[in-house]
Amino acid sequence: MTETRPATVEVIEDGDVRIVRVGPMGPYGNNAYIVRDTSAHAGLLVDMPLDEGPLLDAVAAEGGVQTVIASHWHLDHWATYDAVRAATGAPVLVGAAEINIPEERIDGRLADGQELRVGGIRIDVLHTPGHTPGSISLRVGGAVITGDTLFNGGPGRTSAAGDLETILASIDARLLPLPAGTLVLPGHGDSTTIAETTAGRDAYRRHPKPAGFCGDVEWGR
């Protein structure tokens, strides 16, 4: 568990695409992301971590959201579900293969390769399992929101034998083929790029963990 720090807001502009990062929030330093089409005044929220004050303030400042997506089932990404639903009335979507979420809290499931629209912005759903069975990443413009699949410096934490191999396969197959300049926006910590990830992954291949390892991994260690 990390020390709670005040949430800040970072704005990434790419034409009509506006991505607002709110974080770190809560005891685990989560990030949430608001994706907005500035010309169509449409918005989407990715993840619902603590703290609800900064999160809902950012949503309101962006004119609200019409859809909410949870990158995966872990509680730190769902902690403000009730507050977000009450404030926005927006449906909540998760990956098609995700587990451990009460069905009454799910308004829809997202298949690998599915395309969403936020106004005129296209968002591509990428199934990237390993951290959880149904973890998803979202490609939008020149960025990809990766939840806990990929961080700055390594893959997300794994909890059972075989999960590390699964998450690395997800990164190799679904994320590394993206353009090198693609901005990686993770569920915790600072952003990175696909180019930096590729270099880190190459370094890890020279000194991989043994088969069946699970836990935290850093590319260079």
Phi and psi in degrees as GROMACS dihedral restraints (atoms count N, CA, C in turn):
[ dihedral_restraints ]
;  ai    aj    ak    al  type     phi  dphi    fc
    3     4     5     6     1  -100.4    20    10
    4     5     6     7     1   160.4    20    10
    6     7     8     9     1   -69.1    20    10
    7     8     9    10     1   137.8    20    10
    9    10    11    12     1   -69.9    20    10
   10    11    12    13     1   130.8    20    10
   12    13    14    15     1  -121.4    20    10
   13    14    15    16     1   153.9    20    10
   15    16    17    18     1   -60.4    20    10
   16    17    18    19     1   137.8    20    10
   18    19    20    21     1   -71.4    20    10
   19    20    21    22     1   144.0    20    10
   21    22    23    24     1  -122.6    20    10
   22    23    24    25     1   168.1    20    10
   24    25    26    27     1  -120.7    20    10
   25    26    27    28     1   127.0    20    10
   27    28    29    30     1  -119.6    20    10
   28    29    30    31     1   135.2    20    10
   30    31    32    33     1  -114.6    20    10
   31    32    33    34     1   131.0    20    10
   33    34    35    36     1  -116.5    20    10
   34    35    36    37     1   121.2    20    10
   36    37    38    39     1  -110.6    20    10
   37    38    39    40     1   134.5    20    10
   39    40    41    42     1  -147.4    20    10
   40    41    42    43     1    87.1    20    10
   42    43    44    45     1    64.6    20    10
   43    44    45    46     1  -127.2    20    10
   45    46    47    48     1   -81.2    20    10
   46    47    48    49     1    -6.1    20    10
   48    49    50    51     1   -85.8    20    10
   49    50    51    52     1   125.8    20    10
   51    52    53    54     1  -125.2    20    10
   52    53    54    55     1   121.1    20    10
   54    55    56    57     1  -115.9    20    10
   55    56    57    58     1   123.6    20    10
   57    58    59    60     1  -109.2    20    10
   58    59    60    61     1   118.9    20    10
   60    61    62    63     1   -94.6    20    10
   61    62    63    64     1   126.1    20    10
   63    64    65    66     1  -113.8    20    10
   64    65    66    67     1   117.9    20    10
   66    67    68    69     1   163.5    20    10
   67    68    69    70     1   170.3    20    10
   69    70    71    72     1   -77.7    20    10
   70    71    72    73     1   147.2    20    10
   72    73    74    75     1  -128.1    20    10
   73    74    75    76     1   143.5    20    10
   75    76    77    78     1    72.7    20    10
   76    77    78    79     1   179.5    20    10
   78    79    80    81     1   -68.3    20    10
   79    80    81    82     1   -15.4    20    10
   81    82    83    84     1  -106.5    20    10
   82    83    84    85     1     8.4    20    10
   84    85    86    87     1    62.1    20    10
   85    86    87    88     1    44.1    20    10
   87    88    89    90     1   -72.3    20    10
   88    89    90    91     1   151.9    20    10
   90    91    92    93     1  -108.0    20    10
   91    92    93    94     1   144.1    20    10
   93    94    95    96     1  -121.3    20    10
   94    95    96    97     1   157.6    20    10
   96    97    98    99     1  -132.1    20    10
   97    98    99   100     1   132.5    20    10
   99   100   101   102     1  -106.2    20    10
  100   101   102   103     1   121.1    20    10
  102   103   104   105     1  -103.2    20    10
  103   104   105   106     1   128.5    20    10
  105   106   107   108     1  -136.5    20    10
  106   107   108   109     1   137.3    20    10
  108   109   110   111     1   -91.8    20    10
  109   110   111   112     1   108.0    20    10
  111   112   113   114     1   -70.3    20    10
  112   113   114   115     1   -24.1    20    10
  114   115   116   117     1   -81.9    20    10
  115   116   117   118     1   -30.6    20    10
  117   118   119   120     1   -99.4    20    10
  118   119   120   121     1    -5.7    20    10
  120   121   122   123     1    55.1    20    10
  121   122   123   124     1    46.1    20    10
  123   124   125   126     1  -119.8    20    10
  124   125   126   127     1   145.9    20    10
  126   127   128   129     1  -143.9    20    10
  127   128   129   130     1   157.8    20    10
  129   130   131   132     1  -138.4    20    10
  130   131   132   133     1   142.0    20    10
  132   133   134   135     1  -111.4    20    10
  133   134   135   136     1   133.0    20    10
  135   136   137   138     1  -110.0    20    10
  136   137   138   139     1   114.0    20    10
  138   139   140   141     1    78.7    20    10
  139   140   141   142     1   154.5    20    10
  141   142   143   144     1  -134.6    20    10
  142   143   144   145     1    60.4    20    10
  144   145   146   147     1   -81.6    20    10
  145   146   147   148     1   168.9    20    10
  147   148   149   150     1   -65.1    20    10
  148   149   150   151     1   148.2    20    10
  150   151   152   153     1  -103.9    20    10
  151   152   153   154     1   144.6    20    10
  153   154   155   156     1   -70.4    20    10
  154   155   156   157     1   -29.5    20    10
  156   157   158   159     1   -59.3    20    10
  157   158   159   160     1   -60.6    20    10
  159   160   161   162     1   -60.8    20    10
  160   161   162   163     1   -35.9    20    10
  162   163   164   165     1   -66.2    20    10
  163   164   165   166     1   -50.3    20    10
  165   166   167   168     1   -70.1    20    10
  166   167   168   169     1   -31.7    20    10
  168   169   170   171     1   -61.9    20    10
  169   170   171   172     1   -42.6    20    10
  171   172   173   174     1   -66.9    20    10
  172   173   174   175     1   -41.0    20    10
  174   175   176   177     1   -61.0    20    10
  175   176   177   178     1   -45.3    20    10
  177   178   179   180     1   -63.9    20    10
  178   179   180   181     1   -40.1    20    10
  180   181   182   183     1   -63.8    20    10
  181   182   183   184     1   -27.0    20    10
  183   184   185   186     1   -91.6    20    10
  184   185   186   187     1     7.0    20    10
  186   187   188   189     1    85.8    20    10
  187   188   189   190     1    16.5    20    10
  189   190   191   192     1    88.4    20    10
  190   191   192   193     1   174.0    20    10
  192   193   194   195     1  -134.5    20    10
  193   194   195   196     1   152.1    20    10
  195   196   197   198     1  -103.6    20    10
  196   197   198   199     1   -13.3    20    10
  198   199   200   201     1  -145.9    20    10
  199   200   201   202     1   147.0    20    10
  201   202   203   204     1  -124.8    20    10
  202   203   204   205     1   134.6    20    10
  204   205   206   207     1  -121.7    20    10
  205   206   207   208     1   133.1    20    10
  207   208   209   210     1  -100.2    20    10
  208   209   210   211     1   126.9    20    10
  210   211   212   213     1   -67.8    20    10
  211   212   213   214     1   -28.7    20    10
  213   214   215   216     1  -168.9    20    10
  214   215   216   217     1   179.2    20    10
  216   217   218   219     1   -84.2    20    10
  217   218   219   220     1   -14.3    20    10
  219   220   221   222     1   -56.3    20    10
  220   221   222   223     1   140.0    20    10
  222   223   224   225     1   -57.7    20    10
  223   224   225   226     1   -33.7    20    10
  225   226   227   228     1   -66.1    20    10
  226   227   228   229     1   -13.3    20    10
  228   229   230   231     1   -99.4    20    10
  229   230   231   232     1     0.8    20    10
  231   232   233   234     1  -126.7    20    10
  232   233   234   235     1     3.6    20    10
  234   235   236   237     1   -60.5    20    10
  235   236   237   238     1   -28.2    20    10
  237   238   239   240     1  -108.9    20    10
  238   239   240   241     1    27.5    20    10
  240   241   242   243     1   -50.5    20    10
  241   242   243   244     1   -52.3    20    10
  243   244   245   246     1   -61.4    20    10
  244   245   246   247     1   -43.5    20    10
  246   247   248   249     1   -66.8    20    10
  247   248   249   250     1   -40.7    20    10
  249   250   251   252     1   -66.2    20    10
  250   251   252   253     1   -44.5    20    10
  252   253   254   255     1   -62.3    20    10
  253   254   255   256     1   -42.0    20    10
  255   256   257   258     1   -64.3    20    10
  256   257   258   259     1   -38.3    20    10
  258   259   260   261     1   -78.9    20    10
  259   260   261   262     1   -32.0    20    10
  261   262   263   264     1  -111.6    20    10
  262   263   264   265     1   -29.7    20    10
  264   265   266   267     1    66.9    20    10
  265   266   267   268     1    11.7    20    10
  267   268   269   270     1   -81.3    20    10
  268   269   270   271     1   144.6    20    10
  270   271   272   273     1   -66.5    20    10
  271   272   273   274     1   150.4    20    10
  273   274   275   276     1  -112.2    20    10
  274   275   276   277     1   126.3    20    10
  276   277   278   279     1  -116.3    20    10
  277   278   279   280     1   148.7    20    10
  279   280   281   282     1  -137.2    20    10
  280   281   282   283     1   170.9    20    10
  282   283   284   285     1   -64.0    20    10
  283   284   285   286     1   149.1    20    10
  285   286   287   288     1   -60.9    20    10
  286   287   288   289     1   -30.8    20    10
  288   289   290   291     1  -100.0    20    10
  289   290   291   292     1     8.6    20    10
  291   292   293   294     1   -72.7    20    10
  292   293   294   295     1   152.3    20    10
  294   295   296   297     1  -123.3    20    10
  295   296   297   298     1   174.0    20    10
  297   298   299   300     1    62.7    20    10
  298   299   300   301     1    27.3    20    10
  300   301   302   303     1  -120.0    20    10
  301   302   303   304     1   126.7    20    10
  303   304   305   306     1   -56.2    20    10
  304   305   306   307     1   130.1    20    10
  306   307   308   309     1   -58.5    20    10
  307   308   309   310     1   -29.9    20    10
  309   310   311   312     1   -68.8    20    10
  310   311   312   313     1   -11.8    20    10
  312   313   314   315     1   -97.2    20    10
  313   314   315   316     1     0.5    20    10
  315   316   317   318     1  -110.8    20    10
  316   317   318   319     1   128.0    20    10
  318   319   320   321     1  -101.5    20    10
  319   320   321   322     1    -9.9    20    10
  321   322   323   324     1  -179.7    20    10
  322   323   324   325     1   159.2    20    10
  324   325   326   327     1  -120.8    20    10
  325   326   327   328     1   146.8    20    10
  327   328   329   330     1  -110.1    20    10
  328   329   330   331     1   124.6    20    10
  330   331   332   333     1   -86.6    20    10
  331   332   333   334     1   152.0    20    10
  333   334   335   336     1   -57.3    20    10
  334   335   336   337     1   131.1    20    10
  336   337   338   339     1    87.4    20    10
  337   338   339   340     1    -5.9    20    10
  339   340   341   342     1   -67.9    20    10
  340   341   342   343     1   147.5    20    10
  342   343   344   345     1  -112.0    20    10
  343   344   345   346     1   129.3    20    10
  345   346   347   348     1  -109.9    20    10
  346   347   348   349     1   161.1    20    10
  348   349   350   351     1  -126.0    20    10
  349   350   351   352     1   133.1    20    10
  351   352   353   354     1  -115.8    20    10
  352   353   354   355     1    99.4    20    10
  354   355   356   357     1    60.8    20    10
  355   356   357   358     1  -121.9    20    10
  357   358   359   360     1   -95.6    20    10
  358   359   360   361     1     3.6    20    10
  360   361   362   363     1   -85.9    20    10
  361   362   363   364     1   132.7    20    10
  363   364   365   366     1   -92.1    20    10
  364   365   366   367     1   133.3    20    10
  366   367   368   369     1  -123.2    20    10
  367   368   369   370     1   124.9    20    10
  369   370   371   372     1  -101.5    20    10
  370   371   372   373     1   131.3    20    10
  372   373   374   375     1   -89.3    20    10
  373   374   375   376     1   126.4    20    10
  375   376   377   378     1  -117.9    20    10
  376   377   378   379     1   119.4    20    10
  378   379   380   381     1   -76.1    20    10
  379   380   381   382     1   116.5    20    10
  381   382   383   384     1  -128.9    20    10
  382   383   384   385     1    72.3    20    10
  384   385   386   387     1   -70.8    20    10
  385   386   387   388     1   167.4    20    10
  387   388   389   390     1   137.0    20    10
  388   389   390   391     1   -55.8    20    10
  390   391   392   393     1   -67.8    20    10
  391   392   393   394     1   -44.9    20    10
  393   394   395   396     1  -138.8    20    10
  394   395   396   397     1   164.3    20    10
  396   397   398   399     1   -63.8    20    10
  397   398   399   400     1   -29.9    20    10
  399   400   401   402     1  -111.1    20    10
  400   401   402   403     1    17.1    20    10
  402   403   404   405     1   -55.7    20    10
  403   404   405   406     1   139.5    20    10
  405   406   407   408     1  -128.2    20    10
  406   407   408   409     1   153.6    20    10
  408   409   410   411     1  -117.6    20    10
  409   410   411   412     1   155.8    20    10
  411   412   413   414     1  -127.3    20    10
  412   413   414   415     1   118.0    20    10
  414   415   416   417     1   -92.3    20    10
  415   416   417   418     1   125.9    20    10
  417   418   419   420     1  -140.1    20    10
  418   419   420   421     1   117.8    20    10
  420   421   422   423     1    56.9    20    10
  421   422   423   424     1  -128.7    20    10
  423   424   425   426     1   -93.0    20    10
  424   425   426   427     1    22.7    20    10
  426   427   428   429     1  -134.5    20    10
  427   428   429   430     1   161.4    20    10
  429   430   431   432     1  -136.5    20    10
  430   431   432   433     1   127.1    20    10
  432   433   434   435     1   -92.6    20    10
  433   434   435   436     1   118.2    20    10
  435   436   437   438     1  -108.6    20    10
  436   437   438   439     1     3.4    20    10
  438   439   440   441     1    55.4    20    10
  439   440   441   442     1  -130.9    20    10
  441   442   443   444     1  -106.0    20    10
  442   443   444   445     1    22.1    20    10
  444   445   446   447     1   -78.5    20    10
  445   446   447   448     1   -42.0    20    10
  447   448   449   450     1  -140.8    20    10
  448   449   450   451     1   127.7    20    10
  450   451   452   453     1  -113.1    20    10
  451   452   453   454     1   173.3    20    10
  453   454   455   456     1   -72.3    20    10
  454   455   456   457     1   101.9    20    10
  456   457   458   459     1   114.8    20    10
  457   458   459   460     1    -5.6    20    10
  459   460   461   462     1   165.5    20    10
  460   461   462   463     1   177.5    20    10
  462   463   464   465     1   -77.3    20    10
  463   464   465   466     1   167.1    20    10
  465   466   467   468     1   -66.9    20    10
  466   467   468   469     1   160.9    20    10
  468   469   470   471     1   -63.8    20    10
  469   470   471   472     1   141.7    20    10
  471   472   473   474     1  -116.9    20    10
  472   473   474   475     1   156.5    20    10
  474   475   476   477     1  -125.5    20    10
  475   476   477   478     1    -3.3    20    10
  477   478   479   480     1  -147.3    20    10
  478   479   480   481     1   155.4    20    10
  480   481   482   483     1   -56.2    20    10
  481   482   483   484     1   134.1    20    10
  483   484   485   486     1    97.4    20    10
  484   485   486   487     1   -23.7    20    10
  486   487   488   489     1   -69.0    20    10
  487   488   489   490     1   -34.3    20    10
  489   490   491   492     1   -64.4    20    10
  490   491   492   493     1   -43.4    20    10
  492   493   494   495     1   -61.3    20    10
  493   494   495   496     1   -37.1    20    10
  495   496   497   498     1   -67.5    20    10
  496   497   498   499     1   -45.3    20    10
  498   499   500   501     1   -69.0    20    10
  499   500   501   502     1   -35.9    20    10
  501   502   503   504     1   -65.9    20    10
  502   503   504   505     1   -38.5    20    10
  504   505   506   507     1   -64.5    20    10
  505   506   507   508     1   -37.5    20    10
  507   508   509   510     1   -62.8    20    10
  508   509   510   511     1   -45.1    20    10
  510   511   512   513     1   -63.6    20    10
  511   512   513   514     1   -44.7    20    10
  513   514   515   516     1   -63.3    20    10
  514   515   516   517     1   -43.3    20    10
  516   517   518   519     1   -86.0    20    10
  517   518   519   520     1   -33.8    20    10
  519   520   521   522     1  -109.4    20    10
  520   521   522   523     1   -26.1    20    10
  522   523   524   525     1  -108.2    20    10
  523   524   525   526     1   -47.5    20    10
  525   526   527   528     1   -60.6    20    10
  526   527   528   529     1   -29.1    20    10
  528   529   530   531     1   -69.7    20    10
  529   530   531   532     1   -10.9    20    10
  531   532   533   534     1   -66.2    20    10
  532   533   534   535     1   157.9    20    10
  534   535   536   537     1   -54.0    20    10
  535   536   537   538     1   144.0    20    10
  537   538   539   540     1   -56.3    20    10
  538   539   540   541     1   -32.9    20    10
  540   541   542   543     1   -82.5    20    10
  541   542   543   544     1     0.3    20    10
  543   544   545   546     1   -58.4    20    10
  544   545   546   547     1   130.0    20    10
  546   547   548   549     1   -81.1    20    10
  547   548   549   550     1   126.8    20    10
  549   550   551   552     1   -97.4    20    10
  550   551   552   553     1   120.7    20    10
  552   553   554   555     1  -113.4    20    10
  553   554   555   556     1   100.8    20    10
  555   556   557   558     1   -88.3    20    10
  556   557   558   559     1   168.8    20    10
  558   559   560   561     1   -74.5    20    10
  559   560   561   562     1   -14.4    20    10
  561   562   563   564     1  -145.5    20    10
  562   563   564   565     1   145.4    20    10
  564   565   566   567     1    83.2    20    10
  565   566   567   568     1  -170.9    20    10
  567   568   569   570     1   -80.7    20    10
  568   569   570   571     1   162.2    20    10
  570   571   572   573     1   -75.0    20    10
  571   572   573   574     1   165.3    20    10
  573   574   575   576     1  -145.5    20    10
  574   575   576   577     1  -166.0    20    10
  576   577   578   579     1  -131.7    20    10
  577   578   579   580     1   165.4    20    10
  579   580   581   582     1   -64.7    20    10
  580   581   582   583     1   -36.0    20    10
  582   583   584   585     1   -60.8    20    10
  583   584   585   586     1   -45.6    20    10
  585   586   587   588     1   -65.6    20    10
  586   587   588   589     1   -38.0    20    10
  588   589   590   591     1   -64.7    20    10
  589   590   591   592     1   -41.5    20    10
  591   592   593   594     1   -60.7    20    10
  592   593   594   595     1   -43.0    20    10
  594   595   596   597     1   -64.4    20    10
  595   596   597   598     1   -41.9    20    10
  597   598   599   600     1   -65.9    20    10
  598   599   600   601     1   -41.2    20    10
  600   601   602   603     1   -63.8    20    10
  601   602   603   604     1   -39.4    20    10
  603   604   605   606     1   -62.3    20    10
  604   605   606   607     1   -40.1    20    10
  606   607   608   609     1   -64.0    20    10
  607   608   609   610     1   -40.4    20    10
  609   610   611   612     1   -64.5    20    10
  610   611   612   613     1   -36.7    20    10
  612   613   614   615     1   -60.0    20    10
  613   614   615   616     1   -27.2    20    10
  615   616   617   618     1   -77.9    20    10
  616   617   618   619     1   -21.0    20    10
  618   619   620   621     1  -142.0    20    10
  619   620   621   622     1    64.7    20    10
  621   622   623   624     1   -75.3    20    10
  622   623   624   625     1   158.6    20    10
  624   625   626   627     1   -71.4    20    10
  625   626   627   628     1   156.5    20    10
  627   628   629   630     1   -67.7    20    10
  628   629   630   631     1   155.8    20    10
  630   631   632   633     1   -55.4    20    10
  631   632   633   634     1   136.6    20    10
  633   634   635   636     1    88.4    20    10
  634   635   636   637     1    -5.8    20    10
  636   637   638   639     1   -64.2    20    10
  637   638   639   640     1   145.0    20    10
  639   640   641   642     1  -143.2    20    10
  640   641   642   643     1   155.9    20    10
  642   643   644   645     1   131.0    20    10
  643   644   645   646     1  -152.9    20    10
  645   646   647   648     1   -86.7    20    10
  646   647   648   649     1   141.5    20    10
  648   649   650   651     1  -133.4    20    10
  649   650   651   652     1   134.0    20    10
  651   652   653   654     1  -115.1    20    10
  652   653   654   655     1   138.5    20    10
  654   655   656   657     1   -53.6    20    10
  655   656   657   658     1   -44.4    20    10
  657   658   659   660     1   -90.3    20    10
  658   659   660   661     1     8.3    20    10
